[in-house]
Amino acid sequence: MQMSWTDVSTNFSKIWNTELWKTGDAQIHLSQVIIALALIVVGVIVIRWVGSRLVKRALKSSHASQNTIFAFRKLFSFLAYVLIVLIALPVAGIPITIFAVLGGALAIGVGFGAQNLLNNLISGMILIAERPIRIGDIVELENERGRIEEIGNRCVRIKRYDGVHVLVPNSYFLEQRVVNWTLVSTEIRSTVTVGVAYGSPIDKVRELMLEAASKHEKIVQELPIEVFFDDFGDNSLTFNLMFWTAVEAPMDIRRVQSDIRFKIDKLFAESNIVIAFPQRDVHLDTLKPLEIKMTKADA
């Protein structure tokens, strides 16, 4: 038995006008929910498109920093989302007052199931407002170190040295100890340690180490470059070369330290200065004959 178009239309109309909620004089039907959701989805797509266009135009024409533009975009998106919801509900015929009734149930749900979500959401707003971390900063969290690429609504995305992305909840940055290498300045002090053999000309060692650092383009020459005679070690005379590096990427410090070690090794070799290695002196008592014993091996 085939259904006529009239029957299909009647069934669809019944489903479309299905009552989902009723309180007092307020009623919510399936059609209203679908229309409201469709308006919200379209609104979100438009807001994201407009936000990305505004950011691109601001980055090209404005002198504002990337972090300022990012914070403005977050604030704009938040207000726009709230506004689109407030517009979509009345257009769909859903009274705003219905949420006063649902507020108690929503509060219970939030209290039990959305504490972490709200905590991270509020923490994200605080991070954007106070700016203890910013996009592009190099941070260190326990054993993780990398550059911040995005501060989202729920988490912060960090790119490590090896290219792996780490997602860290926003609340972590307000509750735990975080080392921000570039919060105030991108200039960071680094150290290269080298040990030379006993008897080496220590004045020459100091001169060559300063020379190795004075010609590197990543080392800030305006800040002090110093060599410290650190210690009389068991196997070497230990020297520390301290300098300041302008850091633009997480790997910059390691690259500069590696370059300095290559340069020091070359300069020391040209000046016949030996870089020490572990060694031990063995003294034999020759005042009396050495005692030698021969044992018979088992067959």
Backbone torsions as a table, in degrees:
resi	resn	phi	psi	omega
1	MET	NA	121.7	-177.9
2	GLN	-91.6	141.5	178.7
3	MET	-86.0	140.6	177.7
4	SER	-81.2	164.6	178.2
5	TRP	-61.2	-29.3	178.5
6	THR	-66.0	-41.9	178.8
7	ASP	-66.3	-41.8	178.8
8	VAL	-61.3	-44.5	-179.8
9	SER	-63.6	-38.7	-179.7
10	THR	-66.6	-43.2	179.5
11	ASN	-65.7	-41.3	179.4
12	PHE	-64.4	-39.0	179.4
13	SER	-64.6	-38.3	178.4
14	LYS	-64.2	-45.0	179.4
15	ILE	-65.1	-44.0	-177.3
16	TRP	-60.5	-35.1	-177.6
17	ASN	-101.3	19.9	178.8
18	THR	-61.9	132.3	-179.7
19	GLU	-82.3	124.5	-179.4
20	LEU	-100.8	-30.3	-174.9
21	TRP	-153.6	142.9	177.9
22	LYS	-146.8	130.4	175.3
23	THR	-147.9	115.7	-176.0
24	GLY	64.8	-126.3	177.9
25	ASP	-89.8	-7.1	-176.5
26	ALA	-89.2	131.7	177.7
27	GLN	-130.7	142.4	177.0
28	ILE	-122.0	125.9	179.9
29	HIS	-108.7	163.1	180.0
30	LEU	-58.5	-38.1	-179.2
31	SER	-61.5	-40.2	-179.8
32	GLN	-65.4	-41.2	179.5
33	VAL	-64.3	-43.5	-179.3
34	ILE	-63.8	-44.3	179.7
35	ILE	-63.0	-43.2	-179.7
36	ALA	-63.2	-43.9	179.1
37	LEU	-63.7	-40.4	179.2
38	ALA	-63.8	-42.3	178.0
39	LEU	-64.6	-39.8	179.7
40	ILE	-66.3	-42.8	179.2
41	VAL	-62.0	-46.8	178.6
42	VAL	-62.2	-41.0	179.3
43	GLY	-62.7	-41.6	179.3
44	VAL	-62.9	-43.6	178.8
45	ILE	-61.0	-44.6	179.9
46	VAL	-64.8	-42.3	-179.3
47	ILE	-62.8	-43.5	179.3
48	ARG	-65.0	-39.5	179.4
49	TRP	-65.6	-45.7	179.3
50	VAL	-64.4	-41.6	-179.7
51	GLY	-61.8	-43.8	179.4
52	SER	-65.7	-37.7	178.5
53	ARG	-67.0	-41.1	178.8
54	LEU	-63.7	-40.5	179.7
55	VAL	-64.2	-45.8	179.9
56	LYS	-61.7	-41.9	-179.8
57	ARG	-68.7	-38.3	-179.9
58	ALA	-66.9	-38.8	179.9
59	LEU	-65.9	-30.7	-178.8
60	LYS	-81.9	-38.5	-171.1
61	SER	-106.2	-14.4	-175.5
62	SER	-105.6	155.7	176.4
63	HIS	-94.6	4.9	179.7
64	ALA	-69.2	152.1	-179.1
65	SER	-73.3	162.6	179.4
66	GLN	-61.7	-37.0	-179.4
67	ASN	-68.5	-36.5	177.3
68	THR	-65.1	-44.3	179.0
69	ILE	-64.4	-39.6	179.1
70	PHE	-63.5	-43.5	179.5
71	ALA	-63.4	-41.0	178.2
72	PHE	-62.9	-40.7	-180.0
73	ARG	-64.6	-40.3	178.7
74	LYS	-62.6	-44.5	179.9
75	LEU	-65.2	-43.5	178.2
76	PHE	-60.2	-45.0	-178.4
77	SER	-64.1	-42.6	-178.9
78	PHE	-62.0	-48.2	-179.9
79	LEU	-65.3	-38.0	-179.5
80	ALA	-66.7	-38.5	178.7
81	TYR	-64.7	-43.4	178.0
82	VAL	-61.6	-43.1	-178.8
83	LEU	-64.9	-41.3	-178.3
84	ILE	-66.3	-34.0	177.0
85	VAL	-68.5	-43.0	-179.9
86	LEU	-65.5	-28.3	177.9
87	ILE	-81.5	-42.1	-174.0
88	ALA	-65.9	-38.6	-176.3
89	LEU	-64.8	-50.5	178.0
90	PRO	-63.7	-35.8	178.4
91	VAL	-61.7	-38.8	179.2
92	ALA	-78.7	-4.7	178.6
93	GLY	87.3	15.3	178.9
94	ILE	-95.8	117.1	-179.3
95	PRO	-68.9	139.1	179.7
96	ILE	-64.3	-28.8	-177.7
97	THR	-64.5	-14.7	-179.2
98	ILE	-64.3	-25.7	-178.0
99	PHE	-75.5	-16.1	174.0
100	ALA	-67.3	-33.1	178.0
101	VAL	-76.1	-39.1	-178.7
102	LEU	-78.8	-9.6	-175.0
103	GLY	-60.4	-40.9	-179.5
104	GLY	-63.3	-46.3	178.5
105	ALA	-64.4	-39.4	179.3
106	LEU	-64.7	-39.8	-179.9
107	ALA	-63.4	-40.0	178.2
108	ILE	-64.5	-43.0	178.9
109	GLY	-63.3	-41.4	178.4
110	VAL	-64.4	-41.6	-178.0
111	GLY	-61.7	-35.3	-175.7
112	PHE	-96.6	-34.2	-170.7
113	GLY	-116.9	-10.7	-173.5
114	ALA	-126.0	23.4	-179.3
115	GLN	-63.1	-48.6	-179.1
116	ASN	-64.6	-38.1	-179.7
117	LEU	-62.7	-47.6	179.1
118	LEU	-67.3	-36.6	178.5
119	ASN	-60.8	-45.4	-179.6
120	ASN	-71.1	-33.7	178.4
121	LEU	-65.5	-47.1	178.6
122	ILE	-66.9	-38.4	177.7
123	SER	-62.0	-37.9	177.4
124	GLY	-62.4	-39.9	177.5
125	MET	-64.9	-39.2	178.9
126	ILE	-65.8	-41.0	179.1
127	LEU	-61.6	-39.8	179.7
128	ILE	-70.4	-36.1	-177.8
129	ALA	-76.2	-48.7	-176.0
130	GLU	-84.1	-26.4	177.3
131	ARG	58.7	48.6	170.6
132	PRO	-70.1	-22.6	171.1
133	ILE	-132.8	150.9	-178.6
134	ARG	-137.3	163.0	175.6
135	ILE	-63.4	129.9	-178.3
136	GLY	98.0	-13.4	178.6
137	ASP	-69.0	149.0	174.4
138	ILE	-100.2	119.3	-175.2
139	VAL	-122.9	158.5	178.7
140	GLU	-129.7	120.8	-179.7
141	LEU	-122.0	107.2	-177.5
142	GLU	52.9	-108.8	-179.5
143	ASN	-102.1	8.1	-179.3
144	GLU	-103.8	135.8	176.6
145	ARG	-141.7	134.3	179.9
146	GLY	-177.6	-171.1	-177.3
147	ARG	-104.3	137.0	178.0
148	ILE	-75.3	125.1	-179.8
149	GLU	-105.3	-28.6	-178.0
150	GLU	-157.4	140.8	172.3
151	ILE	-111.3	102.4	-174.5
152	GLY	-92.3	-175.2	179.1
153	ASN	-70.0	-29.2	-176.7
154	ARG	-113.8	-34.4	-174.1
155	CYS	-147.9	166.1	177.1
156	VAL	-105.7	132.0	179.5
157	ARG	-97.5	123.7	-177.8
158	ILE	-119.6	134.2	175.6
159	LYS	-101.9	118.5	-178.1
160	ARG	-78.0	177.2	178.6
161	TYR	-57.5	-39.2	-174.1
162	ASP	-84.8	8.6	178.0
163	GLY	88.1	-4.1	179.7
164	VAL	-79.7	137.0	179.0
165	HIS	-93.4	135.7	179.0
166	VAL	-117.5	130.8	178.2
167	LEU	-103.0	118.8	-176.2
168	VAL	-117.7	128.3	178.6
169	PRO	-56.3	144.2	-178.6
170	ASN	-58.6	-37.4	-176.4
171	SER	-63.8	-23.6	-179.4
172	TYR	-59.6	-38.3	-175.0
173	PHE	-72.6	-15.8	177.2
174	LEU	-101.2	-16.2	-174.4
175	GLU	-110.7	-22.0	-175.9
176	GLN	-115.8	168.6	178.6
177	ARG	-77.5	122.2	-178.7
178	VAL	-125.8	130.9	176.6
179	VAL	-98.2	115.9	177.5
180	ASN	-104.5	107.1	-174.7
181	TRP	-69.7	-27.0	-171.9
182	THR	-123.3	31.6	-178.1
183	LEU	-65.5	-47.7	-177.6
184	VAL	-102.3	-40.0	-176.4
185	SER	-146.6	154.3	177.2
186	THR	-89.3	1.7	-178.6
187	GLU	-91.3	120.7	-175.2
188	ILE	-126.2	137.6	179.8
189	ARG	-82.6	136.5	-179.9
190	SER	-125.7	163.2	-178.2
191	THR	-135.4	137.7	171.6
192	VAL	-122.5	124.5	-177.6
193	THR	-107.0	137.1	178.0
194	VAL	-142.7	143.2	177.1
195	GLY	-115.4	132.0	179.5
196	VAL	-113.3	159.2	-177.1
197	ALA	-67.5	150.5	174.8
198	TYR	-59.7	139.0	-177.5
199	GLY	94.8	-5.6	178.5
200	SER	-70.7	149.6	177.8
201	PRO	-72.2	102.6	-171.0
202	ILE	-67.7	-30.4	176.7
203	ASP	-65.2	-38.7	177.8
204	LYS	-68.0	-38.0	177.5
205	VAL	-59.8	-46.2	179.5
206	ARG	-62.1	-43.3	-178.6
207	GLU	-62.6	-43.8	-178.1
208	LEU	-69.7	-36.2	178.5
209	MET	-66.8	-40.0	175.7
210	LEU	-64.6	-37.8	178.7
211	GLU	-64.7	-38.8	179.8
212	ALA	-62.1	-34.2	-177.3
213	ALA	-88.6	-24.5	-172.3
214	SER	-75.0	-14.2	-175.5
215	LYS	-110.7	8.6	-178.9
216	HIS	-90.6	132.2	-174.4
217	GLU	-69.5	-24.0	-178.0
218	LYS	-87.3	-8.5	-179.7
219	ILE	-91.3	131.0	-178.6
220	VAL	-75.9	108.9	-175.5
221	GLN	-75.6	-19.8	-179.2
222	GLU	-73.6	-20.5	179.0
223	LEU	-97.4	157.6	-173.6
224	PRO	-60.1	136.0	169.4
225	ILE	-114.8	116.3	-171.1
226	GLU	-129.5	149.0	174.8
227	VAL	-118.3	126.3	-179.8
228	PHE	-114.1	131.6	172.1
229	PHE	-78.1	100.1	-166.7
230	ASP	-79.5	-43.6	-173.0
231	ASP	-167.9	157.6	167.0
232	PHE	-91.2	98.2	-176.3
233	GLY	-80.7	176.1	178.8
234	ASP	-63.3	-37.2	-174.5
235	ASN	-122.4	-1.8	-173.7
236	SER	-159.2	166.2	167.9
237	LEU	-94.5	119.7	-171.4
238	THR	-96.6	129.4	178.7
239	PHE	-123.3	142.8	175.9
240	ASN	-116.9	126.9	174.8
241	LEU	-101.3	120.2	-178.9
242	MET	-114.8	134.1	-176.9
243	PHE	-152.9	167.4	-179.1
244	TRP	-109.6	135.3	-176.9
245	THR	-119.4	134.8	174.1
246	ALA	-83.1	107.7	-172.7
247	VAL	-92.5	125.3	174.9
248	GLU	-115.7	-21.7	179.6
249	ALA	-140.8	154.0	-177.1
250	PRO	-56.9	-28.9	-176.9
251	MET	-88.1	-2.5	-175.9
252	ASP	-59.6	-42.5	-177.6
253	ILE	-62.4	-45.9	-179.2
254	ARG	-65.5	-36.9	178.6
255	ARG	-64.4	-45.1	-179.8
256	VAL	-64.1	-44.8	178.7
257	GLN	-60.3	-40.3	178.0
258	SER	-64.3	-44.5	178.8
259	ASP	-59.9	-42.2	-179.2
260	ILE	-64.5	-40.3	179.5
261	ARG	-65.3	-40.5	176.0
262	PHE	-59.6	-45.3	-177.5
263	LYS	-65.9	-43.2	179.3
264	ILE	-62.3	-43.2	179.5
265	ASP	-60.6	-41.2	179.4
266	LYS	-66.2	-46.7	-179.0
267	LEU	-65.5	-39.3	178.5
268	PHE	-65.3	-39.8	179.6
269	ALA	-64.6	-39.3	178.9
270	GLU	-66.4	-28.7	-178.7
271	SER	-100.4	9.4	178.4
272	ASN	58.1	36.5	174.3
273	ILE	-97.8	125.3	-174.0
274	VAL	-89.6	125.2	172.0
275	ILE	-78.2	121.9	-169.8
276	ALA	-66.7	154.0	174.2
277	PHE	-135.9	158.5	-177.8
278	PRO	-57.8	133.1	179.9
279	GLN	-152.9	159.0	179.2
280	ARG	-136.4	139.9	174.8
281	ASP	-95.3	128.6	179.3
282	VAL	-111.0	123.2	-178.2
283	HIS	-109.6	130.2	178.1
284	LEU	-104.0	135.8	176.7
285	ASP	-82.3	102.5	-176.8
286	THR	-94.6	7.6	-179.8
287	LEU	-73.9	-19.6	177.4
288	LYS	-136.5	154.2	-177.0
289	PRO	-60.6	148.0	176.1
290	LEU	-74.8	136.2	179.3
291	GLU	-85.5	124.2	-178.2
292	ILE	-119.4	130.7	178.4
293	LYS	-120.9	138.6	177.0
294	MET	-112.1	131.6	179.4
295	THR	-118.1	150.3	-179.3
296	LYS	-91.3	128.3	-179.6
297	ALA	-76.4	145.8	178.0
298	ASP	-68.3	141.6	-179.6
299	ALA	-69.5	NA	NA
